[in-house]
Amino acid sequence: MAIGYGPRTAATAVALTATLGLAAASWVVAVRQMTRLMNGANMGVATPLGSFAFFVGLWVPMMAAMMLPGAAPAVLGRAHAGGVRTVPMFIVSYLAVWTLVGLAVYALYRPHGSIAAGAVVIAAGVYELTPLKQHFRRRCRETFRSGVEYGLCCVGSSIGLMLMLVALSVMSVAWMSVIAVLVLAQKLLPAKTAIDVPLALAIVGLGILIVIGGAGHISLF
């Protein structure tokens, strides 16, 4: 007996393909821009952000690359509830929230030393253990009608990890990949103390090592 595929299944397939396809294309764009800027060198905590136009042109594809794979379940939920035509606005408004985060980063960022970088990393690790982090992480696994509302919850969940990226080397493809994997895992997998606590302690430990030993100890990234 043939299996029928209804409009809802078709909407799911289209939404998933569009979301992951946009994420993949964004990875290509972001990596090319970062590689061109750094010219094979990693300046770490001393990395400049460049002009405003350049930074925004890099930050938006970075956020699409890092955040859209983990947002796929929310995008599919929106497609189920409102149809595939509601997906583009959901994605655009979701990325708009992360774009605003980027504007704040650009306004506040300054090339800094290892002590400042280590302090931010320590704070990011501590944040992973807070009830606020856990609240937003749970909310990120829910279904939302608005990409803005979903984006705000995901910022609350991932802001520590993103500040860690900014502190260590915002233009590092390697660190971008590491943080993207952590963000994806936390969005798709339920919280587990046996995993989350060691991860948070490892982040705190990394921050302490950076403060003590200097940024040169993380030059691999």
N, C-alpha and C positions, 0 to 999 in steps of 0.2 A: 504494500500500500504506500502510495506516495506521501511524503511529508509536506504539508503546506507551510508556506512562509507568508505571514500576514504583514500589514503595514508597520506594525510595531517592530517586528524582526528586521525589516528593511531599514527602518529609522535607526535602529541600534547599530547595524552594520555601517551605515553611512556616517553616523556620528563618531563611531570608534575609529573608522578609517581616517576621517578628517582630522580628528584630534591627534592621533599618533603620527599621521603624515605631517601635520604642522609642526609637531614636536621634533620630528626627525629633520625636517628642513631647517628648523631653527638651530639645531645643533650644528649643522653644516655652516650656517651663516655666522654663528657666534664663534666657533672655533677658528674660522678663517680670519675674522676680524681681530681676535685676540692674538693669533699667531703673527699676523701682519704687524700689529702694534708692538709686540714684544720682540719680534725678530729673533725668536729662539732663546731669548734671555728672560729669566724670571727675576723681577726686581723685588718680589715679596712685599714686605711692609712699606717699602719706599715707592710702590707703584703709583704713578700719577693717573688721574682719571681722564686726562685729555680735555678737549672742548666739550661744552654742554651737548652740542649736537651729536658728537661722536659717542659720548657716554650713553645718551638716550638710545641712539641707534644700535648700541651693543647691549644695553641692559634689557630692552624689550625682547629680543630673540633669546637672550640668556634665560629670562623668566619663562618664556614659552617652552624652551628646551627642557628646563629643570622641573617645571611645575605641571605641565600639561599631562605627562604620563600618569602621575598620581591623581590628577583631576578626572581621569577617564570615567571612573564610576559615577561621579557627580554629573558629568556631561551626559552619560547614558541615562541617568535618572531624569534629567531635564528633557531628553529626547522622548522618553517614554511618556512623561506627563504632558508635555506641550507640543510634541512633534518635532521633526528634524529642523523645521524652520526657526525654532527658538534657540537652537544650538549656537549659531554664530554670535548672537547678542550675549548669550551666557558666557562664551569664551572671551569675547572682547571686554566685557565688563569685569570679568575675573582678572584678566591681564592688566586692566586699567588700575586695579587696586595695587598690583605689584609694581606698576609703573610709578605710582605715587610714592611707594616705598623707595624706588630708585631716585626720585627727585629729592627725597629727604637725605638719602645717602650722599648724593652729589653736593647738597648744600652743606652737610656737616663734615664730610670726609676731608682729612688732611693726611699726607704721607706721615708715618709715625714710626716710633721705635719698637723694639721687641717688648719692652715693659708694657706699653699700651696694648700691643697685640695680644700678649699673654693674658692681660687682665680681661680683655674682651672674651677670649677663649674660655677662661675660668668662669666668667659670668654666664656664658652660653651653656657650659656644662651644668652649672647650678640650676639654671632655668629649666633644664630637661627634667629635673626632679620636683618641680613645683606643681601644686594642684592646678594652677592656671594653665600651664603647658598641657597637662593631662586633660583638662576640660576642653581646650581648643582642639586637641588631637582627636578626642571622641567626636566633637562636632564636625570635624573634617570628613568623617565617615558617614555622615547623614546626607539626606537629599535636600537640595535647596531650589527654590524657584528663581532666586536672584544670584547672578554671578558675583555681584558686589558683596552680598552677605556671605557667600561661600568664600570669597577671597579674603574677607576680613578674618574669618575663622582660621583660614590656612596661614595667614600672616601671624596670627597669634600662636599657631602651632609651630611654625618654622622660623620665626624671626631670630631665635638664638642661633640656629645653624647658619642662617644667611649672614648675620653679623660676624660670625666666625669666618665665613668666606671673605667678607670685606676686610676683616682685620688681618688675615693671613696673606692674602694676595687675590684681590678681586679679579685680576686678569689671568689667573692661573687655570689652564684647562684641567690639570690634574685635580686641584682642589675643587673646582666646579663639578667634576665628575664624582668625587667622593661625597660632596654635600648632596648632589642630586640623587645618589643611591640611598643615602640616609633619609632624605625627604620622601622618596618614593616608598621605601619600606615602611616608614611611619604612617603614611597615608593608607596603605593597602593592608597592613597587618595590625591586629589589635595589640594594645599595650601588654607587655609581659615583663614583670619585675626582673626576672632572671636575665633578661636581655637589656632592658632599658637602664637599669642601675649601673651595670658594668660599663655600658657605653657612656653614660654621663660621667662616671668616675674617670674613664679613659680620657674624655675631653678635658676635664679639670686637670688631670695629670699632664696632658700635653701643654696646657696653658702654663702650668708651673714650670715645666721644662723650658718653655720659651722665655719666661721671665728670668730664670736662673742662668740659662746657657746662651740666650740670644737667639735671634731669628736665623742665624746661620745653621742651626741644627735642624731646620726644616727646609733647607734649600732644595731638597729633592722635589718638593712640591712648588 
